[in-house]
Amino acid sequence: MKKITFIILTLGLSLSIHAQQKNGGITPEMLSQIKQSYQNTPADKAIQNAITNNDINRLAINTESKNNFDTYFSHRVNSKGITDQKSSGRCWLFTGLNVFRAKAIVRFDMGDFQFSNNYPFFWDQLEKANLFLQGIIDTKDKPMGDQMVEWLFKNPLSDGGQFTGVFDILMKYGVVPADVMIETYSSENTTRMANLISLKLREWGIQLRDQAAKGAKPADLEKSKTEMLGTVYRMLVLNLGEPPTTFTWTRKDARGNPVATKEYTPKTFFDEFIGEDLDTAFLIHAESSTH
């Protein structure tokens, strides 16, 4: 029996390959022509040796373009210390908060002061989860093959963003000092957390579409979405910590001397240390390759 099954499978495979050859597949003649396009020249060998042992992006750098590369800026931001986003896609958050950090340091004569990047990142992830789930509800009547639906399920969550996205988060949720909501392993290494939440979001997306297909009312879908976001919130707390609602913080001057101790909410801290500075334009100096 096993022998007969093997023969049948082998015959089926050979017929499949034969069919491909007669219907636009790769024939032996075509394969021969394809192989002839590779000449295996000394240059090819050198390139292969280089690529197989090095990062191709580094090898592709045009060193001549680095000559006479003008990095002069007429205006520079005075700041104290640096911030490190580690293995995360939060460059947009670090960029925005560092702009406001520099202004706060000068205005209040502080030392190496930093805003918490973890705090707005928490709310960013929750907002993006809601954006995905609401998108699923809004497209519930579209087929799974619809481009928008496909895009949603392919991109349920991301830690990336734009500098202007900082405005929305800060205006809605405020901001806190770095030592009030510190960095965690997951905030500095976001991939694993993002993958887990994305898996749940895709699962919930299917559930919401099933509910809608069975005639669920908008209020029922909204209730389900809220419950799902409750789980996302818990996942974020476990990974990033729970955002504070109130906190007591002591401002120190550039010499490390205490100046004032006050109780804040994230919104009142935002009002005092950023406030109207959200009206900001930005320029980007980025060296990157195009493909």
Salt bridges, closest charged atoms under 4 A:
ASP109 OD2 - ARG255 NH2 3.26
ASP112 OD1 - ARG101 NH1 3.27
ASP124 OD2 - LYS128 NZ 3.20
GLU127 OE2 - LYS172 NZ 2.74
GLU183 OE1 - ARG90 NH2 2.88
GLU188 OE2 - LYS86 NZ 3.50
GLU203 OE1 - LYS200 NZ 3.33
GLU222 OE2 - LYS225 NZ 3.59
ASP253 OD2 - ARG255 NH2 3.49
GLU272 OE1 - LYS262 NZ 2.90
ASP277 OD2 - ARG107 NH2 2.67
